[in-house]
Amino acid sequence: MFAAEFEYHRPKTVAEAVKLLRKVKGSRPLAGGHSLLPAMKLRLASPAALIDISRIAELSGIKSTKDGLKIGAMTTHAAIAASAVVRKHCPVLAETAGIIGDLQVRNRGTIGGSVAHADPGADYPTILLLLDARFTAVNGKERQIAAEKFFVDLFTTSLKHGELLSSVTIPSMSSGASAVYLKHRHPASSFAVVGVAALVQVKKGKCADVRIAIGGVTVTPVRAKAAEKLLTGQAPTPENIARAADAVSDAIENPLGDPYASGEFRVHLASVMTKRALIQVTG
Amino acid sequence: MVERMVDLLARELKMDPVDVRRKNLIPPFMDGYQVATGLTYDTGNYEGALAKALEMAGYEKLRKQQKEMRAKGEYLGIGLCTYAEICGLGPSQVAGAVGFGGGLWESAIVRFHPSGKVNVMVGISPHGQGEETTFAQIVANELGVGVDDVEITHGDTEKTPMGWGTYGSRGTAVGSGALMGAIAKIKDKAKTLTAHLLEASVDDIEYADGKFFVKGSPSKSKSIQDVALMANVAWNMPKGLEPGLEASSFFDPPNFVYPFGAHIAVVKVDAETGEIALQRYIAVDDCGKVINPMIVAGQIHGGIAQGIGQALWEEAVYDDDGQLLSGSMMDYAVPKAAFFPKFELAMTETLTTVNPLGVKGIGETGTIASTPAVYNAVADALAPLGVKTINMPLTPERVWRAIREARS
């Protein structure tokens, strides 16, 4: 299938890109193109113009700052997976990036493109929600958006029209905290049918800073707050972990289902995978 | 179906599925075995293939390991499939009798050029199975020329003779029969010409390794290339013999061929998530004479992958209005190489009497055996939980629901 007709622009700077996004009616930024282009070919999306931001050098790269890791929106999954800086400061992010899609997808796909597309089966939204990431949007001036506020609905973020996502900042993890991302991969698409991210800091035998994020089950990833609360301050015993994992379903409303996995099964997987993730990070 | 029934019977009788199969396998036979349904199987050694597969798998050890794992709440499953397949279609007379709108023979033309190169035109038209290579090897081996001196032409109907297609694992099983017929004619004519050139009797001419020679005095000989040159220039032909060295042949097999084998799948089922991990896959196949082991292995590999795809992943899902829901490659799970362990392959060679080379088909054995082998393995893994039947494909959700149902 061929995409409908569209204009094509390739700005060299963020300022130029923002200007084009504002000026050209019906325009959308084009990042790695691994979600938008197939959608256009299936005529599920027909933007009047594409603003190709792949040549904007200032949009890619990984920096370790005092606020944490700052990752340019156009940084590819492969670059994040292989980055020594990411592996040192936030290994779980590198591990997650390394299991997205397949090699071709990881070489083209970008962190900004993935989160701005906000596919419920994507891996980054879940892990970034877990890590309390902040998203920087540009439109003349910069705006910071917290992960909890960023993912609004199915394929919908709180980015406004004319705003360009420029970077993602991941605050440093508390010392001694351990995190993991587990994925039940769809056998055809490789998307996460369920993705569970968990982070726990074990202090003097008790769980502190307990975070659990569930992706793939609902239109946006969610934090399993009730489960987090149940484990906080408790020893990471099998019983306590099982109790927390059982409470994961409290966080899930209107689970998604498809011919591969029903909503009921996804909720079940989310609970089992949470249990396993918690065992892994506290073990 | 049959392989599932055998396993269910074994469970009912509290017997090992291997023993049920051993009791029911036809003993080895080398010249026809008429089965109850009326067909006559060509040749078979089913116990031989099963024994080899069990040995490769370390069956007894696996059963022991399974017992130990079950005690820990882990579910290892061992699944068998012993199959015999009907293929190499087939006598044209049968085609007529069953109302098939065509014949089932194959044809080949072999043309020996004065340069010593050989052109072969075949009715069989492979589309990726590799018979161009298999056929070139046969010609090279039979006529004593280099494999690079053979050119196979197929699929161009302006040049090639009639053929009926490479389906039903019949490409080599039937196609090589036609090829061997043409090769025999070439050799006969070359022999007649050699006898004339060497002033000997035709009955005294023998052939070996690309040379025709007089029986008892191998120094009096002609290479096949020399004979081909002499035939093509026709300076000195015996009376009544046409110039050129070319032959055409049609082969209508007297019976089907019946390849067979034994496959064993080892899986581990995660009883909490319903996920199935393929741990090992052992395949022992017998397609009669093996001409190109790599091509044969390639066919088996592809077949196993396709068959397991049916057991575990592939499904056309429709909604109530008839709309196809698994209509894209993002939804329809085609098996990928990364889904599989390394296949452990071995062959036994029980030649058929149906065609000159003793070859049977290999195109479908993997698909036939792997679906039930993997299904049986999953059912075997879940036997202690009381699970008997799950609809294919065995997706994690279906497995999970079956376990939940059996437990309640």
Interface residues (C-beta under 8 A of the other chain):
Chain A: H184 H186 P187 A188 S189 F191 D258 P259 Y260 A261 S262 F265 H268 L269 V272 M273
Chain B: E272 T273 E275 W313 E315 V317 L325 S326 M329 M330 D331 Y332 A333 V334 F339 T395 P396 E397 W400 R401
